Structure formats: C-alpha cells, structure tokens
C-alpha cells in the first residue's frame, strides 16, 4: 500500500520503472473486476486536451453512440408531439429511431407523412429505412469525421449571413419573392442547428469523441453550443425582417432606408467578424466586434426617427424590422464574448 495514497482528487499512485525504460502504473483491482478485465486484455489510452490521459477498456471505446430508440404511437397522438419525441431521440444520439403503432393500431397517413417530411428537411444524415402502416424507422448514417461541428457551423453561419443580406435587399426593392426565399432558407439553418446539438451532446456524454467532431476540449463544446444558438437566433431575425418586408407595399423613404442599411451593414459585418474570430481563435478581433456593436444603438435611434415618415399602417412592421437588425448586432456581440472566454489564455502572461 506504500505506492498508493488517497487525495481529494482520487487515488495517487507512484509511477514505476521496469526493464530500465518502460514506465508502468498499477490499476485499481475493483475497476479491473468491474470491467471484466484479465491478463492480456486490451486497453485504450487517449491523451486529452489538458494533457491528462484517459483509460478505457477497448470494447467501451467503441460504444460511442446509442443504438435503437422505440417510440410507441397511438392514433390520438398529434404529429407535432411525435416529431418532438423523434427529435429528442436524434439529439441524444440514437442511430435508429423506430416509430411504432401501439397494439393492433396503424400509423395514420398524417402522422407518417409529417414525420417523413420533417426528417427529410431537418435531420442531417437521416434515411427512412422502414415505411409501413405499422412502423416508420429512421436511421442516422452520418459519422463524426464526415461532417465536423466546425464545418457545420461554418456552413450555418454563411447561410445566416446570406439570409440577412437577402432580407435587406428585399427591403430595398420591396421584393416579396426574395423575402419568401429567405423564409424558406431557414430550414437549412435549422438542419445544421439540430445536427450540431446532436454532436455536442454525444461529445459531452463521451469525451473520447471530442476530437473526432473537430473540437479540442469539453470547454469548446459549451462555447460552440452557445454560439450555435446565437447563429440560429440571428437567422430567425433574418426571417423576421423578411416577414415584415412582406407587410410593406411601397418602398421605404430613402433617408430612412439609408439609416437602416447603415445599421444592417454594421450588424452583419460584426456577425461575420465574430464568426471569423472563433475559427481564427482571434481574441483581438472578437474584442473589436464588441466595441463596434455599441454603435448600433445610436444608429437604431436615427433609423426609428427617420421611419416616422412612413404611412401609419406600415410603421409597426418597419419598427419590428429595425429591432431585428439591432438584435443581429447583439447576437454578434454575444458570440464575440464567448470567443473571448475560449481564447483568454492567449492574452494572459
């Protein structure tokens, strides 16, 4: 027992040397017994981002995903409730999701079609492998290296930025078709949002896959989760701008339009720079985003004052539109603050 001592952090064991060049350490007997290990059993060693080593039985290392989930459905269940259960199973990491009718019942065509449409539109990497009156089975086929969290977030951010710019172009010309296109594009952002949440949940539950999804530490998982939420909300505000454009029937006064566009240019530029600062691990760039977004409040006041020249029946829509532009800048600032937290070590002595 001289080589083992108890500490607040756990058991402290001395490193031994055998053969003059091989370092060894003994393993707790209870852990070996619990995992049914014996002489010759293979173990998986992995170096973590903080320099520590994790140790796992080789079989456990392969158990990275949950396998099958079964959702029992009756004819009385609303399609929306069934979809929410399927999404929850998708997000926590199940590879196969069975939606089955209870007893002798059958899934209604409304239930089946709603779930199939949702899966095709929103669940990345999902295929419908069984489609019968009694059961609908979704299989998630995409593996971690094929689409990392970083590449998913990049794509999500590019789409969001494009949506905002298109919604402002729709405002400039009162282009209802373009506004509708922005609203339809939101589906793509929602798809990546759900996929990223799924990957991050799996990584939190099993830290061994953190590097496989393209991140370096558990802290990154929390940061990316918060940033993904901000990107998704930014896309929602692009949709809000587009919806309010649909309520406008004539072009906005040039003075008011210029004020709103100036505000928009600053907001979306801040959003794009915040995302760049994340991928570049650039503390200074993130800090500059926060400073620049402070100007948006001043621009908002000018835009609101200029909007008073518009007709009374449309002023509410324009005010809501201006608010969505402001919120875009606020989310950019939120993202930048998270980047500061993730990269603070780079500016510490």
C-alpha positions in Angstrom: 0.0 0.0 0.0 3.0 2.3 0.2 2.7 3.1 -3.5 -1.0 4.2 -3.1 -2.4 7.1 -1.2 -5.8 8.9 -1.1 -6.1 12.5 -2.2 -9.0 14.9 -2.7 -8.6 14.3 -6.5 -8.7 10.5 -6.1 -6.0 7.8 -5.7 -2.4 8.8 -6.1 -0.2 6.0 -7.5 3.5 6.0 -8.0 5.0 5.6 -11.4 7.2 2.6 -11.6 10.0 1.6 -14.0 10.6 -1.9 -15.3 13.3 -3.1 -17.6 15.1 0.2 -17.2 13.0 2.1 -19.9 9.3 1.1 -19.5 7.1 3.1 -17.2 4.1 1.3 -15.6 1.4 2.0 -13.1 -0.9 -0.4 -11.2 -4.7 -0.3 -11.8 -7.4 -0.4 -9.1 -8.5 -4.0 -8.6 -12.2 -3.0 -8.3 -12.1 -1.2 -11.6 -10.4 -4.2 -13.3 -13.0 -6.6 -11.9 -16.0 -4.4 -12.7 -14.9 -4.2 -16.3 -14.2 -7.9 -16.5 -10.6 -7.5 -17.5 -7.8 -10.1 -17.2 -4.2 -10.6 -18.2 -3.9 -9.8 -21.9 -7.0 -7.5 -22.1 -6.6 -4.6 -24.4 -7.0 -1.0 -23.0 -7.3 2.2 -24.9 -5.1 5.2 -23.9 -6.0 8.6 -25.1 -4.3 12.0 -24.4 -6.8 14.7 -23.6 -6.5 18.4 -24.5 -5.4 19.3 -21.0 -2.5 16.8 -21.1 -4.2 14.1 -19.0 -4.6 10.5 -20.1 -7.9 8.7 -20.2 -8.1 4.9 -19.9 -10.9 2.7 -21.2 -11.5 -1.0 -22.0 -11.2 -1.4 -25.8 -14.8 -2.5 -26.1 -16.1 0.6 -24.3 -14.2 2.9 -26.7 -16.4 1.6 -29.5 -19.6 2.3 -27.7 -19.8 5.9 -28.9 -23.4 6.0 -30.0 -26.7 4.8 -28.6 -28.3 2.3 -30.9 -32.1 2.0 -31.1 -35.0 4.0 -29.7 -38.6 2.9 -29.9 -41.4 5.4 -29.8 -44.9 4.0 -29.3 -47.7 5.9 -31.0 -51.5 5.8 -30.9 -53.9 7.3 -33.4 -54.7 10.1 -30.9 -51.1 11.4 -30.8 -50.6 14.7 -32.5 -48.0 14.7 -35.3 -46.1 17.5 -33.6 -45.7 15.5 -30.4 -44.4 12.5 -32.3 -41.9 14.7 -34.1 -40.7 16.2 -30.8 -40.0 12.7 -29.4 -38.1 11.7 -32.6 -36.1 14.9 -32.4 -35.2 14.3 -28.8 -34.0 10.7 -29.7 -32.0 12.2 -32.6 -30.4 14.8 -30.4 -29.3 12.4 -27.6 -27.5 10.2 -30.2 -29.7 7.2 -31.2 -28.7 5.7 -34.5 -32.0 4.0 -35.2 -35.4 5.5 -34.3 -38.5 3.2 -34.6 -41.9 4.9 -34.5 -44.4 2.1 -34.0 -48.2 1.9 -33.7 -49.4 0.6 -30.4 -51.2 -2.8 -30.3 -53.3 -3.5 -33.4 -53.4 0.1 -34.5 -51.8 1.7 -37.5 -49.9 5.0 -38.0 -52.2 7.4 -39.8 -51.1 8.8 -43.1 -51.0 12.3 -41.5 -48.6 11.0 -38.8 -46.3 9.2 -41.2 -46.2 12.0 -43.8 -45.5 14.6 -41.2 -42.6 12.7 -39.7 -41.1 11.8 -43.1 -41.3 15.3 -44.3 -39.7 16.6 -41.1 -36.9 14.0 -41.2 -36.0 14.8 -44.8 -36.0 18.5 -44.2 -34.4 18.9 -40.8 -32.4 15.8 -39.7 -29.0 15.7 -41.3 -27.7 12.2 -42.2 -31.1 10.5 -41.7 -32.7 8.0 -44.0 -36.1 6.4 -43.9 -35.4 2.6 -43.9 -38.8 1.3 -43.0 -42.1 2.7 -44.0 -45.2 0.6 -43.3 -48.6 1.3 -41.9 -47.4 -0.1 -38.5 -43.9 1.3 -38.3 -41.6 4.1 -39.6 -37.9 3.7 -39.0 -35.3 6.5 -39.2 -31.6 5.5 -39.4 -28.8 8.1 -38.9 -26.0 7.2 -41.2 -23.6 10.2 -40.9 -20.4 9.6 -38.8 -18.4 12.2 -37.0 -15.5 12.8 -39.3 -17.7 13.2 -42.4 -19.2 16.5 -41.1 -17.5 18.1 -38.1 -19.0 20.7 -35.8 -16.8 23.4 -37.1 -17.6 22.8 -40.8 -21.3 22.6 -39.9 -21.2 25.9 -38.0 -19.3 27.5 -40.9 -22.0 26.5 -43.3 -24.7 27.5 -40.9 -23.1 31.0 -40.5 -22.7 31.5 -44.2 -26.3 30.7 -44.8 -27.4 33.0 -42.0 -25.3 35.9 -43.3 -26.7 35.4 -46.8 -30.3 35.4 -45.4 -29.7 38.7 -43.7 -28.3 40.3 -46.8 -31.1 39.0 -48.9 -33.7 40.2 -46.5 -32.2 43.7 -46.7 -32.2 43.5 -50.5 -35.8 42.5 -50.3 -36.5 45.6 -48.2 -34.6 47.9 -50.6 -36.8 46.8 -53.6 -39.9 45.6 -51.6 -39.2 42.3 -53.3 -41.7 39.8 -51.8 -40.4 36.8 -53.8 -36.9 37.3 -52.4 -38.4 37.8 -48.9 -40.2 34.4 -49.2 -37.0 32.8 -50.4 -35.3 34.0 -47.2 -38.0 32.4 -45.1 -37.7 29.1 -46.9 -33.9 29.1 -46.5 -34.3 29.0 -42.7 -34.9 25.2 -42.9 -31.2 24.8 -43.8 -30.1 26.7 -40.7 -32.4 24.6 -38.5 -31.0 21.4 -40.0 -27.4 22.3 -39.1 -28.5 23.5 -35.7 -30.1 20.2 -34.8 -27.1 18.3 -36.2 -24.6 20.3 -34.2 -26.6 19.9 -31.0 -26.6 16.2 -31.5 -22.8 16.1 -32.0 -22.2 18.2 -28.9 -24.5 16.1 -26.7 -22.7 13.0 -27.8 -19.3 14.6 -27.1 -20.4 15.7 -23.6 -21.6 12.2 -22.8 -18.4 10.6 -24.3 -15.4 12.9 -24.2 -13.4 10.4 -26.3 -15.2 11.7 -29.4 -14.5 15.4 -28.8 -11.5 15.5 -31.2 -13.5 13.4 -33.8 -16.2 16.1 -34.1 -13.4 18.7 -34.7 -13.1 20.3 -31.2 -10.2 20.2 -28.7 -11.8 20.2 -25.3 -15.1 19.9 -23.3 -15.0 23.7 -22.8 -15.2 24.1 -26.6 -18.5 22.0 -26.5 -20.2 24.5 -24.2 -18.9 27.5 -26.2 -19.9 26.1 -29.5 -23.4 25.2 -28.1 -24.0 28.8 -27.1 -22.6 30.2 -30.4 -24.7 27.8 -32.4 -27.8 29.1 -30.6 -26.8 32.7 -31.3 -26.4 31.9 -35.0 -29.7 30.2 -35.2 -31.4 33.2 -33.5 -29.6 35.5 -35.9 -31.2 33.5 -38.8 -34.6 33.8 -37.1 -34.2 37.6 -37.1 -33.4 37.5 -40.9 -36.7 35.6 -41.3 -38.4 38.3 -39.1 -37.0 41.0 -41.4 -38.3 39.2 -44.4 -41.7 38.6 -42.9 -42.0 42.3 -42.2 -41.0 43.2 -45.7 -44.0 41.1 -46.9 -46.2 43.5 -44.9 -44.8 46.6 -46.7 -46.4 47.6 -50.0 -44.3 50.5 -51.1 -40.6 51.5 -50.9 -39.3 53.0 -47.7 -38.3 56.6 -47.7 -34.7 57.0 -48.9 -33.5 58.7 -45.8 -34.9 56.0 -43.5 -33.7 53.3 -45.8 -30.1 54.6 -45.7 -30.2 54.7 -41.9 -31.5 51.1 -41.7 -28.9 49.9 -44.2 -26.1 51.5 -42.3 -27.3 49.8 -39.2 -27.6 46.5 -41.1 -24.1 46.8 -42.6 -22.6 47.2 -39.2 -24.6 44.4 -37.6 -23.9 41.7 -40.3 -20.3 42.8 -40.6 -20.0 42.3 -36.8 -21.6 38.9 -37.1 -19.2 37.7 -39.8 -16.2 39.1 -37.9 -17.4 37.4 -34.7 -17.6 34.0 -36.5 -14.1 34.7 -38.1 -12.7 35.4 -34.7 -14.0 32.0 -33.5 -12.4 30.0 -36.2 -9.1 32.0 -36.1 -9.0 31.9 -32.3 -8.5 35.7 -32.5 -9.1 37.4 -29.1 -8.3 40.9 -30.5 -10.8 40.6 -33.4 -13.5 39.4 -31.0 -12.9 42.4 -28.7 -13.2 44.8 -31.7 -16.5 43.3 -32.6 -17.9 44.1 -29.1 -16.7 47.7 -29.3 -18.2 48.2 -32.8 -21.6 46.8 -31.9 -22.0 49.6 -29.3 -22.6 52.0 -32.2 -25.7 50.1 -33.3 -27.9 51.6 -30.5 -27.2 55.1 -31.9 -27.9 54.1 -35.4 -31.2 52.5 -34.3 -32.4 55.7 -32.8 -31.7 57.5 -36.0 -33.4 54.8 -38.0 -36.5 54.9 -35.8 -36.7 58.7 -36.1 -36.4 58.5 -39.9 -39.1 55.8 -40.1 -41.8 58.2 -38.8 -42.3 59.5 -42.4 -43.8 56.1 -43.5 -47.5 55.5 -43.5 -49.1 54.8 -40.2 -50.4 51.4 -41.4 -46.8 50.2 -42.1 -44.8 51.8 -39.3 -45.2 48.9 -36.9 -43.7 46.5 -39.4 -40.7 48.8 -40.0 -40.1 49.2 -36.3 -40.0 45.4 -35.8 -37.7 45.2 -38.8 -35.3 47.7 -37.2 -35.4 45.8 -34.0 -34.4 42.6 -35.7 -31.4 44.4 -37.2 -30.4 45.5 -33.8 -30.8 42.0 -32.4 -28.4 40.7 -35.1 -25.8 43.0 -33.7 -26.4 41.9 -30.2 -26.0 38.3 -31.1 -22.7 39.1 -32.8 -21.6 40.7 -29.6 -22.7 37.6 -27.7 -20.7 35.3 -30.0 -17.6 37.6 -29.6 -17.8 37.4 -25.8 -17.8 33.6 -25.9 -14.8 33.7 -28.2 -13.0 35.9 -25.6 -13.7 33.3 -23.0 -12.5 30.5 -25.2 -9.2 32.3 -26.0 -8.4 34.3 -22.9 -5.2 32.3 -22.3 -3.7 33.8 -25.5 -3.6 37.2 -23.8 -2.5 36.2 -20.3 1.1 36.2 -19.1 
